[in-house]
Amino acid sequence: MAREDRERQLARDRHALAQHEAIVALLVSTRRQVERARSDKTLRAATARLAEIEVEIEKRLEWINLWGNVSPLTTTYREMLHSLRQGLARDRRARPGGGPDSQADSRLDWNRRMGKIRAYLREAAESEGEGE
């Protein structure tokens, strides 16, 4: 039964691949902007951009999750947005523990999540069925 549910979800997400790929692209480009933000001006610009991206991603998630068929990636996308907000909320130069090790941990976590997203989307692209 669980296998059938997963197959149905993969098929539904296969039909939404363009939306998922757009969300991934938005997350990657926004992360790049957040990581490069150093001055007050660039931090403000990154914060404004993140607010726009959150709205755009939520619209895409509404389309993906139509009829209550919630993609397993929904929570991961929202967690990644949250991590971007946290990164902007603190001044990198002044935050305690904000040295290279914590930044490296953050990158590893981000890369691990992105790897899981991409693996799931590859599996969805190869799935069969109608996604009923």
Contacts in CASP RR format, 6 or more apart in sequence:
PFRMAT RR
TARGET T0000
AUTHOR 0000-0000-0000
METHOD contacts of the structure
MODEL  1
MAREDRERQLARDRHALAQHEAIVALLVSTRRQVERARSDKTLRAATARL
AEIEVEIEKRLEWINLWGNVSPLTTTYREMLHSLRQGLARDRRARPGGGP
DSQADSRLDWNRRMGKIRAYLREAAESEGEGE
7 127 0 8 1.000
7 128 0 8 1.000
7 129 0 8 1.000
8 131 0 8 1.000
8 132 0 8 1.000
9 69 0 8 1.000
9 71 0 8 1.000
9 72 0 8 1.000
9 131 0 8 1.000
10 123 0 8 1.000
10 124 0 8 1.000
10 127 0 8 1.000
10 131 0 8 1.000
11 124 0 8 1.000
11 127 0 8 1.000
11 128 0 8 1.000
11 129 0 8 1.000
11 130 0 8 1.000
11 131 0 8 1.000
11 132 0 8 1.000
12 69 0 8 1.000
12 71 0 8 1.000
12 131 0 8 1.000
13 20 0 8 1.000
13 64 0 8 1.000
13 71 0 8 1.000
13 73 0 8 1.000
13 120 0 8 1.000
13 121 0 8 1.000
13 124 0 8 1.000
13 127 0 8 1.000
14 124 0 8 1.000
14 125 0 8 1.000
14 127 0 8 1.000
14 131 0 8 1.000
15 131 0 8 1.000
16 63 0 8 1.000
16 64 0 8 1.000
16 71 0 8 1.000
17 121 0 8 1.000
17 124 0 8 1.000
17 125 0 8 1.000
19 60 0 8 1.000
19 63 0 8 1.000
19 64 0 8 1.000
20 64 0 8 1.000
20 71 0 8 1.000
20 73 0 8 1.000
20 117 0 8 1.000
20 121 0 8 1.000
20 124 0 8 1.000
21 121 0 8 1.000
22 60 0 8 1.000
23 57 0 8 1.000
23 60 0 8 1.000
23 61 0 8 1.000
23 77 0 8 1.000
24 114 0 8 1.000
24 117 0 8 1.000
24 118 0 8 1.000
24 121 0 8 1.000
26 53 0 8 1.000
26 56 0 8 1.000
26 57 0 8 1.000
27 53 0 8 1.000
27 57 0 8 1.000
27 77 0 8 1.000
27 80 0 8 1.000
27 81 0 8 1.000
27 84 0 8 1.000
27 114 0 8 1.000
28 114 0 8 1.000
30 46 0 8 1.000
30 49 0 8 1.000
30 50 0 8 1.000
30 53 0 8 1.000
30 84 0 8 1.000
31 80 0 8 1.000
31 84 0 8 1.000
31 110 0 8 1.000
33 45 0 8 1.000
33 46 0 8 1.000
33 49 0 8 1.000
34 46 0 8 1.000
34 50 0 8 1.000
34 84 0 8 1.000
34 87 0 8 1.000
34 88 0 8 1.000
36 42 0 8 1.000
36 46 0 8 1.000
37 43 0 8 1.000
37 45 0 8 1.000
37 46 0 8 1.000
37 88 0 8 1.000
38 92 0 8 1.000
38 93 0 8 1.000
43 88 0 8 1.000
43 91 0 8 1.000
46 88 0 8 1.000
47 88 0 8 1.000
50 81 0 8 1.000
50 84 0 8 1.000
50 85 0 8 1.000
50 88 0 8 1.000
53 81 0 8 1.000
54 81 0 8 1.000
57 77 0 8 1.000
57 81 0 8 1.000
61 71 0 8 1.000
61 74 0 8 1.000
61 77 0 8 1.000
64 71 0 8 1.000
64 74 0 8 1.000
65 71 0 8 1.000
65 74 0 8 1.000
72 120 0 8 1.000
73 117 0 8 1.000
73 120 0 8 1.000
73 121 0 8 1.000
76 113 0 8 1.000
76 116 0 8 1.000
76 117 0 8 1.000
79 113 0 8 1.000
80 110 0 8 1.000
80 113 0 8 1.000
83 106 0 8 1.000
83 109 0 8 1.000
83 110 0 8 1.000
92 98 0 8 1.000
92 103 0 8 1.000
END
